């Protein structure tokens, strides 16, 4: 990350939404195998969000809706 540069995450959010919509359609064993990787990605995204917040605050709309939908989808798969 270059200091002073803005980062646009809009396209990432769209990709995440598409991915989250696809996971519930997978066979449960396949979806379960994805869980550790998905959790690792979520941890990295949380870290990135914290770094971005520390460097300049929230300059976009971050209502957490996409992240919440992802978390809900993966919790359903665990049940």
KAHU-V287729 format. One record per residue. RES is the residue in one small letter. SS is DSSP state (~ for helix, > for strand, _ for the rest). PHI is phi in whole degrees, -180 to 180 (NA if undefined). NEAR is the number of other ideal C-beta (glycine too) atoms within 8 Angstrom. Layout:
BEGIN
RES:SS:PHI:NEAR, RES:SS:PHI:NEAR
END
This chain:
BEGIN
x:_:NA:6, x:_:-98:4, x:_:-57:5, x:_:86:3, x:_:-92:6, x:_:-84:4, x:_:-118:6, x:_:-103:6, x:_:-108:7, x:~:-58:7, x:~:-68:7, x:~:-65:7, x:~:-60:9, x:~:-64:8, x:~:-63:8, x:~:-64:10, x:~:-61:10, x:~:-64:8, x:~:-62:9, x:~:-63:11, x:~:-72:8, x:~:-82:8, x:~:-58:13, x:_:-63:9, x:_:-84:5, x:_:-76:9, x:_:-59:5, x:~:-50:7, x:~:-62:6, x:~:-69:8, x:~:-62:12, x:~:-64:9, x:~:-66:6, x:~:-78:10, x:~:-53:11, x:~:-60:6, x:~:-68:7, x:~:-64:11, x:~:-63:9, x:~:-65:8, x:~:-63:8, x:~:-62:11, x:~:-63:8, x:~:-66:8, x:~:-66:9, x:~:-62:8, x:~:-64:8, x:~:-61:8, x:~:-60:9, x:~:-64:8, x:~:-65:9, x:~:-65:9, x:~:-62:9, x:~:-66:5, x:~:-88:7, x:~:-178:5, x:_:76:4, x:_:-92:5, x:_:-100:5, x:_:-128:7, x:_:-90:3, x:_:-130:6, x:_:-89:4, x:_:74:6, x:~:-63:6, x:~:-64:10, x:~:-63:9, x:~:-65:8, x:~:-62:10, x:~:-64:13, x:~:-61:9, x:~:-62:8, x:~:-63:11, x:~:-76:12, x:~:-65:8, x:~:-61:8, x:~:-69:12, x:~:-73:7, x:_:-70:4
END
